[in-house]
Amino acid sequence: MKHNHHSPLADFEEAYGGEPSAAPTKKNTATKKTSSQKAPAKKDSGLARRILITCLVFVVALGALGGSLIILNKHGNNTTNSRLTSSSRSSNKGKGKFYNSTGSSGKTIETRGDKQPYDDYDDGLILPDDFGDAYIDGEDWEKDFEDDWEDWEDWEDWEDDGQPMTSPNQTERKSEYKKTSKSDSDLTGYTIILDPGHGGRDTGCVFPFNAPEYNECDFTLRIAKRVKSELEARGATVYMTRTDNSWVSLYNRLAQTHLICLDIAEKEGKLPFSKARANELRSLLQQSIDINEDTVVSGGMGIMVGSGVGEDLNDLFEMEYKLEKVLFLSIHLNSSESRSQHGNQIYYVTDDSVIESERRQMRENSEFQRSDFPIRNEYYGRHNEDNNLLACCMYDNIVGNIPEFETNGHPVNADNYAVLREHGLTGVLIEVAFLSDDNDRAMLQQDQTIDTIAASICDGSKMYFIQKGI
């Protein structure tokens, strides 16, 4: 899909640092000796210096080694995923560290003058406990170092078994090396609805523009299937709005989403209305699936037609707001005719972004002038901050693991998309990368990149749940 872009993402600051303390000086406590004693004393002194230098070199090397392991852990779950080799284009160098926007640190995402959110790292980084403690001094630091050193020793033992290794973060061996714990990767009890963008007669963006060889819909389906496999391997329940290269209208996808949520709410005893009302809504939603069109005249928009939120949709929203363990993720690729844009971008909706768009549509879009197009009061009630938080989690994990996908546009953007606007779930639209960019496109054709994208989306989902305490 094509978007307009604004100013580039601000550079991140390092959240920690420091220099090693100076080596202690050695006092000369030797007593004055006679000339006959001087030669052996000098020899002993030279040997002592060599021993001291050897010890100091060992301590410095040990400190550097431990420090590198601490950095790997403290960047936030990057030890569980492969980090692709940075290209010269990327200036990331460790970016993608999770920004705690609503957690215990009390930090909030700030906005620039153009209302685009960005991450503010200036006064440090606080990570959720499950992704490593904050950088602190004293005994906690020592305990973290000991834990990291144990991990390193485990890796050394594994290398001694005769397996060729170059790094404890090497992709091919990561699943055997990582001691996966329930807290940092398990997604049992959570539900993810995956929406692979486009399909069938709707190819999405293409490249080259005048003689297409690559279609967005093919990439999004491939990525979504890989994400599904990874999510299910971690225990999540996963639904997909399309599973092949078929045409599925936007409102068909939304109707599917509402039906899934009705099933979950009924199973969990969270229906805010009677079962009779639930069945009535099911029937209305099924009509949108059967019609499978996006136009007003076709009737395919169903209960989701019009501005604002109608009574039927409001009932579904109120039900879906209670389904905290369910996420909606729409997967897309981006495109730019200038071919200068690249990298990952995440979109989400807020009440304000939808209302601003609808006001503009009322002025400019002829569909809003139709007699059968309902104009309703502006709706307020979405979980705006949750959508923003999920967007940040997704961007930080994807770019943290694939530095080449750092965008030169705005990383996280509030906008108005039907697949996010017409339900009450926390959700985002993930523009994984730009199909029009040569480097992005080349990487998207690599299995390793797809695997890392999938792992990053799973980590972003888990990170959101941890940050919310769900």
Secondary structure, DSSP 8 states (H G I E B T S, - for coil): -B----S-------S-------------------GGGHHHHHHHHHHHHHHHHHHHHHHHHHHHHHHHHHHHHHTTSGGGS------TT---SS------SSSTT----EE-TT--EE---TT-----GGG------THHHHHHHHHHHHHHHHHHHHHHTT---S-TT-GGGHHHH----HHHH--TT-EEEEEE--BTTB--SEESSSS--EEHHHHHHHHHHHHHHHHHHTT-EEEES-SSS----HHHHHHHHHHHHHHHHHHTT--SS-HHHHHHHHHHHHHHHHH----TTTTTTGGG-SSS--HHHHHHHHHHTT-TTEEEEEEEEEB-TTS---S-EEEE--HHHHHHHHHHHHHH-GGGGSTTS----------HHHHHHHHHHHHHHHHHH-GGG--SS-SEEE---HHHHTS-SEEEEEEEEETTSHHHHHHHTSHHHHHHHHHHHHHHHHHHHHHHT-
